[in-house]
Amino acid sequence: MKKKTLVASFGLMVSSLTFAGGLLTNTNQNAAFLRNPARDGAIGIDGVYSNPAGVAFLPDGLHLSLNFQSAYQTREITSVFGPFAYGAGNRGESSKLFKGDAKAPVVPSLQAAYNRGRWSYSFNFAIGGGGGKCAFEDGLGSFESQAALLPLLGSEMGINSYSLDSYMRGRQYYYGFQIGASYKITDNLSAFVGGRLVYATTNYYGYVKNISVNNPVGGEMVGASALFAGQMASYLEQAGQLTAAAEQAAAAGNQDLAQQYAELAQKAGAAAQQMGTLAVATEDVTLNCDQTGWGFTPIIGLDYKIGKFNFGAKYEFKTKIRLDNRAANSESAERLAMLDKFRDGRTVKEDIPALLTLGAQYEILPSLRIMAGYHHYFDKQASQEGGSQKLLKSGSREFLAGVEYDITDRVQASAGWQNTYFGLTDEYMKDMSFNVSSNSLGVGLGIQATKRIKVNVAYFHTFYKDYNRATNDYNGISATVATAAGQATADALVASGMLKGSDSFTRTNKVFGLGIDFSF
C-alpha cells in the first residue's frame, strides 16, 4: 500500500526568530539601535554595522563596543475551523489559539574599529538572524486540522471525537563575522568595503502522536491507527468471503447473485483500502533535524558630511546559503512529501536577501540631533526552498526616524520609531513560519561614565499588526480528504462549507539592551 498521511501538513518553523529587521535579517546589533533605530546616517562605533563608512570619521585610536540584549517574543495564531469542535479538549469550540514563546535571554555582539589617519579597520560579531528558541506546546492549527477530519471521515462508523499530542520547537542562530576597511576619500566623503562570513546552525524538533478517536462501541478514546487497522482487517475478511460467495454462485450458474456478491466484495475492498490509508495516516510522526551551512555577504558603503548634515548608505549583497541536514528521525521525512525538506542528507536553500540602507542625520543644535532612515530588503530575489520567495508581493521595507538630545555633557536621551512592511500574501503565510508588519519604538540613555567609557541602556518594543486570511479549503485540506475518501467526497465537503477556515496571525516582541563602549 502506498503510504499517505492525514498529517501531511506536519512541518516545522523555518523562518528566523528575528527580533528587528527583515524576514531573515536582524538589524538590532547594538544597544544604540534599541534606543534609536534610525542609526543609518549617524557616526558612532555602532556604525560598524549600521553605517560602516561613517566609522572613518571617528577619532584616531581603538574603539570597542560590547553589547548584550535580552529578547522575548510570542507568536499567536487564532485558528477557526469547524471540525475543531470535535476535539476532546476543545469544549465544542471551533476557534482555538495556538501560541508559541520565543526567548533569547542573552544575545551578545561586539563591534571594534581601529582608526589611523584616513583609514579605519573594523570588525563586527553579531547574530544576524535567529537568535533564540520558539516552542508551540500544543502544536499548530495546520497539525490539528488534519486529525480533526477523522470524525467527518469516520462518521458512519460512529466516530465523533478526536484527540492528539502535538508539539513544535525551532532553534536558529546565524552567526555573522564581519571585517572591512573604510577610507576618507576627502574630509567630507568616506567609503567602505568589507564582507561578512555567516555560519548558520538550526534545530527543528516536533511531533504529532497519540492520535485517538472515540471507540464506536464503548465510547472511550482509543488509538486511531490501531482502530482503523482492525477495521481494515475486518473489511478484508468480508471482501474475501464475498469474493468466495460470488465464485460459488457463478459456478452454480446464478450470475445475478454472483454479480451482487462481486459488487459487495468490491465495496468491502474499497472500505478496507480507506481504513488502511487512515491507519497509516494516523501513525506517529516525529522529526529531529539539525541544519548547518555557510555563506558570505559582500558589503559596500558611503558616508558624506556637509555642514550639519551627515548621510550614510550601505548595500549588502545577497548571501547564498545552503543548509545541510542531519536528521535523527528521518523515516518520517522519507515517507512524507511535506517533510522532505528535513530529510537526512538533504541540502536546503536559505538565502539571506540583499539589503539597501539609507540614512541621514541633522544637527539642529549642538545638543539636539534628528535622524531618518530607509531599508529595502530584496526578498523576492533571495532563493528559498520550494521557491516560496515568489509568493511575496514585494520586498520588505522599513522607514525609521529618531531624535537624540544631550541632557548634560555626560547623559544623552534618545528615542526612535521604525515602521516595517512585509509584502505578504495568503499563499506565503504559514502558521509554521510567519511574520507580520509592525511599528516599533525604542528609548534609552547614553551615559558617559568616564572619558573613555560610555554605557548605553535601552528598551525596544514592537507593536505588530494582525494578518487575517480565510479560505473555503482550510490548509488545502480537501487534498487529504481526497486521499482518504475520494475526490467526490472532498468536493462535496468543500461545497457544503464544512472545510472553511481562517487564521489570524500576530506577534509580540520586547527587547532590553545594555552596551558598553570603550575608546582608547
N, C-alpha and C positions, 0 to 999 in steps of 0.2 A: 504493500500500500504506500502510495506517495505521501510523505509526511507534510501536513499543513497544520496551521495553528490558529486558534482564536486569539492568541496573544501575539499575533504577528506585529502589532504596533509597539511591542515592548522594545524600548531603546533607552539610551542614557544621554544625559546632558553633555553636549559637545561644544557649547559656547563658553567663552571666557567668563569668569566670575568678576567681570570688570567693575571697578569702583567708579571711575570717571573717565569719559572719553568715548571712543567709538565702539563698534561691536566687538572688536578683538584687540583694542588698544587701551592701556592705562596711561592717562596723561598726568595723574597726580603722583609725581615722583619726588616731590619736595614739600615740606610743610609750608613753604611760602606760597605754593599753589593753593593749598587748602584755605589760607586766609585771604587769598585774592587770586582766582584762577586766571585772570587776564594778564598773564606774565609774558606774552609772546613779544612784546615790544619793550620790556624792561631790561635793565642791566643789573646783573647780580650773579652770585655763584650758582643759584638755581637755574640760570640760563644755560648751563652746560647741557641741559635737556631742552628747555623751552625756547631759548634764543642763543644758540652756541656762538654765533658770530659776534654777538654783543659782549661776550666774556672778554674779548680782546681789549675792551675799554676799562677793565678793572685795573687797579694799581699793580705795579710790579710786585712779584712775590708769590708765595704759595697760598692758595685759598682752598679750604675744605668745608664740606657741609655733610653732617651725619644726621640722618632723619629716621624717625620711627612713626609708623602710622598704625592705628587700630581701626579696622573697618567691620561694620555689622550690617548685614543685608537680610531682607526677606524677599521671597518670590511667592506671589499669591495668584492662584488661578481659581476663579469661581466657575465651575463647570455645571451646565444644566443638560441633562439627558434623561428622558422619561424612564428608561429601564433601570436607572439608579434606584428607583423606588423599590425594586425587588431586592435590594441589598439587605442582608440580615441586620446590619448595623446602621442602616441609613434612615430608620424611623419612617419609612414610607415616603421620603422626600426625594425629589428628582434633581435637586440642587445640592452640590457638595463643594466645599472649599478644600483645595489641595495647597498646602503651604510648605515652602522649603526655607530653611535657615542656613545662611552662609556667614561664616565667621573667619576673620583673619586677625587674630589678636596682635600680632607683631609683623609688620611689613617694613623691612629696612631698606634704605637706599643711601648711596654715597656719591657725592659729586666732588671732583677735585680739579683744580686748574693751576698751572704754573705760568705766570706772565713774565716776559722779559723783552723789553723794547717793544717792537711791533708784533711779536709773536706771543701766542697763548696756546699751551698744550693742555688738553682736558681729558678727563676720564669720568665715566658715569656707570654706576652699577645700580640697577633697579629691577623690579618685577614689572615688565612691560605689558603683561597680560595675565589674567587669572589672579592668583594670589590668595586662594583660600579654598575652603570646602563648602559644598552645599548639599544638604540632605533633605529628601522628602520622605518623612517617616511613613506616610500612608500611600506612597507611590503617586501616580498621576491619573488624571481622567482618561487619558488615552490607553492606560493599562486597564483600568477597571471597566471601561465601556465594553471591552471585549467579553469579559466574564458576565457582564450584565445582559448579554444576549441570550444566555442559557435558558432563562425562563421563557423567552419568546420561542426559541427553537425547540424546547422540550415541553411546551405547554400540554401537548397531547399525552405526554407521559405523567402529567400531574406535577411537573416542576414549577414552582412559583417563588423560589427564593435562592439566593446565591451568597457566597462569601469568599474571600481570598485574603492572602497575606501578600502585600506589595511594598517594595522599598526601592529607593534610588539615592545614590550618593555620587557626587563628582568632585574630584580634586584636580586643580590645574595651576601650574606655575610656568610662566615664560620668563626666564632669567635673561636680562639684557646686559651685555658688557660693551660699552661704547668708548671709543677713543677717537680723537680728532685734533685738528690744529686750526686756529684762527689767525688771520694776519690783517693788520691795519694797513690797508692799501693807501689811504690818506688819513689825515687827522679826523675825518668825518665818516669814512667808509671802511668797513671790515668784511671779510669773507671767511667762511668756514668750510672745510672738507673733512669728512670722517665716516665712520661706519660703526655698526652695532652687530655684534655676534649674539644670536638668540639661541638659547637652549630651552627646549620645551619638554616638560615631563608632566604626564597626566595619569590619573587612575579613575576608572569608572566601574562601579560595583552596584549591582541591583538584582532583584529577583521578583518573579511572580510565582507564588507557590501556594500549596494547600487550597486550590480552587475546589469549593464544595457547593453542593446543591441539596435541597431538602429531599429526603428519601420519599418517593411517591407512595410507598407502602406505610412506613412508620412515621414519617414527618420530620425525624431528626436529620441534622446535616450529615452528609456522607461525602466521601471523596468523589468528585465528579468523574475523574478519569476511570476509577475502578467501576463506578456505576455504569458508565457508557460501555466499558469493555464487557461487562456482564450482559448488557443488553445486546451488544454485537454478537456475542456467543449464542444467545437465545435466538436471535433472528437468523443466524447462520444455520442453527439446528432446524428451525422451521423451514428455511429455504431448502435444506437437504431433504426433509421429509416430504415437502410438497413436490419437489422435483421427482422423487421416487414414486409418489402417487400419480403424477402426470404420466410417467413412463408405464406404470401398470395399467392405467386407463387406456392409454394408446394401444398397448398390447392386447387389451380386451376388445379393441375396436370402438371404444367410446370416445370419439375425437372431441366432442363438445366438452365433456368432463375433463379430458386431458388438457384442453386449451384453458379451461378455468383454473386448473391446478398450476399450469405453467405461468399464468399471469400472476397468481398469488405468490408463486415462488419468486418471480421477478421483483415483486413489491417487497417481499421479505429480504431479498438480496440487496435491494436499494437501501432499505432501512438499516441493514447490517453495515453497509458501507458508510452511511451517515453516522451511525453510532461509533464506528471505528475512527472516523475523522474527528468526532468530538472527543473520543478517548485520548487520541494523540494531542489534540488541541489543548486539552486541559492538564497536560503533564506540566511539571515544574519547569520553569525557565530561570537559569542563573547565569550571570555574566560577571567576570572579574578581569578587566583588561587594563594593562599598563601600556602607555604610548610614550615614545621619546623621539625627538628629532632636532635638527639644527637648521638655522637659516642665517642669512647675512643681509643687513639693511644699509645700503649706501645713503649718506646724508650730506646735503649741502645747505648753506645758509648765508644770508647777507644781513648787515646792520648798517643803518645810516643815521647820523646825528646832524641835526641842523637847528641851531638856536635852542629853544626849549622843547623841541620835538625829538623823539627817537623812534625809528621804525625798524622792525625786525621781520625777517622772513625765513622760513625753513621748509625744505622739501625732503621727506623721507621716501625713498623708493620702495616699491613693493618687495616684501620679504617672502621668498619662496620657501615653504616648509613642507616636508613630507614626514609624517609620523609613522614609525614602525611599531606594529602591535606585538605585544606578548600577552596572550590570554591564558589564564589558568583554567578557565572553564569554557573552552572553545566549542564544545559539542553543540551548545545551543546556537551559537553563531553559524556553525556549519550547516545546520538544518533549517534556519530561519533567514529568509532573504533580508528582513529588516535589520538583522544583526550582523550582516556580512561585513559591515564597516568595522566590527570589533573582532573579526576572525583572527586567530593566531597566525602570525607571519604576514598579514596584510599590510600594505603601505597606503596611508590616507593623506589626501590633500588638505592642507590647513594654512593657506597663505595669509599673511598679515597685509592688509591693504596699504597702498601708498597714502601719504598724509601731507597736505599742504597747510602750513600755518602762517598767518599774517597778523602782525600786532603793531600797536602804536602807543606811545606814552607822551603826555604833555604836562609840563611843569607850570601849573597855574601860579603858584607861589613857591618860594624856596622850601616851604614846609608842606606843600599840597600838590599831589600828582594824580592825574586820572589816566586810565588805561582802557584800551579796547582791543579786541582780537577776533579772528575768524579762523575756523578749522574746517577743512574739507577732507573727508575720507573717501578714497576711490574703491568703495566696497564691491561694485559690480565688476571691477577688473581683477579682483583677487580670487583665485580659484579655490573653491571649497568642494568637498566630496559630494558627488551627485549633482554638481552644478547649481547648488542652492543659491549662489550669489545672483543668478539670472532671475530669480523670483522677486528681487528687490525692485522698487520703483526707481530708486536713485541711491547715490552715495549718502553717507551721513554728513550732517552739517552742524556746526556749533558757532554760536555768537556769544561773545564774552565782553564784560565791562567791569571796571573796578576803580577803586579810589584808595589812596594811601595818604595818611596825614601824620606828620611828626608832632606828637603831643608835647614832647620835650626833646632835648638833644639825645636822650637815651631811649625814648619809647616811641614806637610807631604803632598806629592803629590802621587796620585796613579791612576792607570788605569787597566782595566781588560777586558777580552773577554769571551764570553760564546756562544758556539755552541749548539743549541737544535735540536734534531732529533726526529720526531714522526713517528711511524710505521703505517702510514695512508694507507688506501685503498679507492678505489672509492665507495665501498659499505658503508664504515664507514662515509665518508664525507657527511654532510648535510648543506645546506645553513642556516638552523636554528641553527646549532651548529657546529662550526668548529675551528680548529687551523691549523697552517702550520709551518713547520720547519723554523729556523731562525738563525741569528747571532746577538749578542748584544754586545754593547760597553758601558763601564761605566768609568767615570772620576770624580775626585773630590779632595778635600783638607781636611785634618785633622788639625785643629788649636788648639794648647794647649793654651787656653785663660788664665788660671791660673794653679797653681799646681794641683788643684782638678777638673778643668772643661776643657773638650775638646769639640770642635764643629766640626761636620762633615757636609760638603756641597757637593752635588753630582748631577750628571746628568747621566741618563741611557737611551740609545736609542737602539731600536730593528729594525733590517733590515730583514723583512720577505721575504721568497721565495714565488713564485706562485705555487699553486697546480691546475693543469688542468685536467679535465675529460670530456669525450664525450661519448654519447650513442645514439643508434638508437631509444630508448624508453625513452624520457626525463622524469625524475622523475617517471618512471613506469606509465606514463600517459595512456598507452593503456588499463590498467585495468579500468580507468574511462570511456574511450570510450566504452569498452565492456559493462559496466553497463548501459550506457545511450543509446547505439545504437546497441549493439550486438557484439559478438566476431568476426564475419566475417568483420564487418566494421573496428574494431580495427586492425585486421590482415592486412587488405588492406592498412590502413593508415601507419602502420609500414613498410610494403613492399614498399610503394611509397616514403619513406623517409621524409614524412611530419611531423613525430614525432621526428625527430632528434633534438638533443640539446646538449649544452655544458655549463660548468661553469668554471670560473677562479677565484680562491679564493686567497685573500691576506689580510694583515692587516698592520696597523702602530701602533707604541707604543713609547711613551716618558714619562719618569718619572723624577720628580725633588724631591730631598730629603734634609731634614735638621735634624740633630741629635745632641743632647747634652748629653755628658757622664759626670757622676759625680763619684768621688772616695772619700771615707771618711775613 
